[in-house]
Amino acid sequence: MGDRVFVRRHRSLDLNVGLVVGTGHCLVVDTRMSHRQGRELAAAIRVITAHPWTVVNTHAHFDHYFGNAVFRPAEIWGHVRCAAAAREHGAAHRAIALRYARAEDTDANADALSEVEIDPPDRTFINTATLDVGGRAVRLRHLGRGHTDNDVVVEVPDAAVVFAGDLVEEGAPPDFGDSFPLDWPSTVDGLLTLVRDVDGPVVPGHGDVVDLAFVATQGAKLAQVAELARTAYAEGRTVDQSWPDLPYPEEPARDALTRAYHQLAATRRDDPV
């Protein structure tokens, strides 16, 4: 990826995790979806470096933070709302993970998930934070709501690499289940500005490493979703009536509209969902 910056792509969920190696220290970006997978990740990191680590969670979804306890007693960084979501909704996240594991027959089976200790980030921030990773400055940024309300972008300036978490998805439509579709386009605009400045690759939460053009294309689709949702809501059209107009298959299109309608309903009395 870049000078001592690594990406590890996993078959399970096509998930990417990151590693930034400095002098005498390293940073791990996300920890996978169980202690079993976390231990496997830790062993793979130890092939590259024996340095102590710090961890950052890009957001509070089970596939990105359920391996956290394996990396203790290290500091674990995340947005303040990431830590809150893990504390308050960890049990619900485990139930979602169990349903996924059973439906997809992944290696993250019920036994592996049942042993997971919900371990939220203990170092939090609101807008920005800069970590010293063995003499390398790594910047954490919350650019706004999008995939969740706690997405974190990890910038490695001296290697010109950006880890975007699930603000960017490659190989599948964005996941709108916990999203803020009306905010997501402006958040991606902020990401685009950052990527232009860095002028390097972007690591999505899942799938192939991408570039500025890919992020711009995804941002344009998200803007289309927000515009169509506002129009359909204003016209009183339901999700059933409106989802075929969106540039995504039925399930993510319905999720996107439902979430957008809920945002719009928060400022109006009626709710056509």
N, C-alpha and C positions, 0 to 999 in steps of 0.2 A: 504493500500500500504506500509506504513512505518510509523515511528514516525511522527504524525501530517502531513502526506502527503496523499492527497485524489485525486481520479480520479472520474470524473462524466461522464458517457457515455450516450449519447443522441440518441434517436431513429432517429431524423433528421440527415441524412448523417452518422449515426453511429459514430458521432464525440466524441472525448474525450477532456475534459478540465481538468486542474489540479489546485490544491490548496495546498500551503505550508504555514503552520501556525507557526509563531514564537512568541516571547514574545512581545505582543503589536503591532504586525504588521503581514501582510500576503501577499503572492504573488499569483496572479491569472495567470494561463497559458492559454491564448487564451480566446476569448470573444463571440464566436458563430457568427451567420450570420445575425442578425438584432438587433435593439434596443429592440424589444419585447423579443427576446430570451436572450439578454443580461440582461434585467431586471429580467427575470425568473432565470437566473443563479445567479445574485446578491442576489436575495431573498434566494436561496438555500444556498449560502455561509453564509448569515447572520444567518441561523439556526446553523451553526457550530461555527462561530466567529463573533464578533462585531468589530474586529480590523480594522484599516485603511489598505488599500491595495495598492500594486504596481502591475502593469500588465506587462506581456511580451507576445508579439506576435511571434509565431514560424515562421511565414512567411506571405507574403502579398497575401493570398487568402481569398475571401469574407467570408468563413465559419469560419475563424480564427480571423478576426479583425473587422468585421462590428458592433460588439457590443461595441467597444471601448468607444464611447462617454458616455455610461451609467456609466462608472467607473471613469470619471473625477470628481474632479480635480487631480486625482492620476497621478503619473508618468507612462508613458507607454514606455516600452523598446522594441527595435527591432533592427535588423541589419540595417546599414545605407541604404542598397538598399531596404529593406522592407519599410522604410519610404518614400523613393523616389518613389517606385512603387505605394504605396497608394496615394501619391499626384498626380502623373502623370496619373495613370490608374484607379483611383477609379470609375469613371463613367463607364468605360468598365467592371470593376468587377461587378458593379451593374447590368449591362445588362446581364452578364453571370448568375448572381444569379436569376434574373427574369426569364430567360429562364428555368433554372433548376426548380424553384418553380412551374412554369406553367406546365412543363412536368411531374413532379413527384407529383404534387398536395400536396406539403408539407404545414406545418403550416406557413412557411415563405412565405406568399402570397405577392401579389403586393403591397398592402397597407403597410404591415410591412416593405418591402424593400424601398418603396418610402420615408419613413420618416428617413431613415438612413443618418446620417451625417458622411461623410468620415472623420475619425479622425486618422491620421497617428501617429505612435510612435514619441514622442518628445525627448526621450533619446536613442541615437544610439551608436553603436560600430562597429568595423570592424572585429576583430578576437576573442577577449575574453572580458568579463566583469564579475565582481563579485559583487553581491548584498548582502547587509546586511538585511536579512528578520527577524527582531526581534531577533537579535543575532545569526542567522543561516546564514552561508555562502552558497549562491546559485550561481553557475557558469553558465554563458551563453557562448556558444561556437559556432562559425561559422567554421565548419570543411571543407567547400568547397561547390562547386556547386553540385546540385543533383536534387531534386524535383523542386527546383527553384534556383535562384542565391542568395537567401537571407535566406536560412534555418538556424534556430537557434535550438541548442540542450540545454536543461535545465538540469543541473546536481545538485542533492541534495545529497552531499557526506555523511552527517551524517545519512541519511536514506537509502543510497545505492539505489537511484531511479534515473532513467534517463527518461526525457520526450524527445522523438525523433521527435515530429512533424511528418510531412508527408514524412520524409526521410525513414520511415518504415510504411508499410501498412499491416494490418491484415484483412482477410475476403474478400479482393478484390485485383486485380492487382494494382501495383503502377500507379499513375496518371502521364503521361508523357507530358501533354499538354504544360507546361512551363519549361520542364526539360532540363537537360544537360546530356544525357545518357552516353557520353564518360567520364564524370567526376564523375558520381554518384558512380561507384564501389569504387574508391579511397576514396570518402567521407565516404562511409559505412565502409571501412577498418579503417578509423579514429574513427568512432563510435564504431566499434568492440573493438578496443584498449581501449577506454574509458569504455565500458561496462565490459570488463574483469577486469579492475582496480576497478571499482565500485562493481562488483560482486552482482548485484541485478536485479530487474525487469526493463523492458523497456516499456514505455507507447507510443504506436504508435499514430499517429494523428487520426486514425479511427480503431475501432475493439478491440479485446481482448488484454489485456496486454500480452507481449511476453517475451522471454528470449534470451540469447546469441545465442543459436542454431538456433532460428527462424531468427534472424538478419543475421547470417552467411549464412543461406540458401537463404535468399532474396538477399544478397550481391552476392552470386555465380550466381544467375539468372541474376542480373544486369550486372555482368561481361560477361556473355554469350551474352547478348544483345549487349554490346559494341563491343565484338570481332566479332560477326556475322555482325554487321553493318559495321565495317571497311572492312571486307572481301567482303561483297556484294557491297559496294561502289567502292572498288578497281576493282572489276570485271565488273563494269558498270551496275549492276542490279538495276532495279527500285524498289520502295516501293511495287508496285503491285506484282512483282516477288518474293520479298524477305520476306515479312512479315510472311508467313506460317512457316518459319524456326525458328521464335522466340518462346520462351516458354510462350507466353501469347495469349489470344484471339485476334481477328482481330483488334478491335478498339485501345486498348492500344499498340498492336504490330505496327500498322501503325503510331501511334503518336510517338512511340519510334524511329522508323526508320526515320521518317520525321525530327525529331529534331536532331538525330545523323547525318543525311546527311547534314543538314544545318550547323552543326558544322564543318564537314569535308569540305564542300564547301567553308567555310570562308578562308581556306588556299589553295584552288585549284581553277582553272578557270572554270571547268565544274561542272554541278550540275544535276545528273540523277533523281532528284525527279520528 
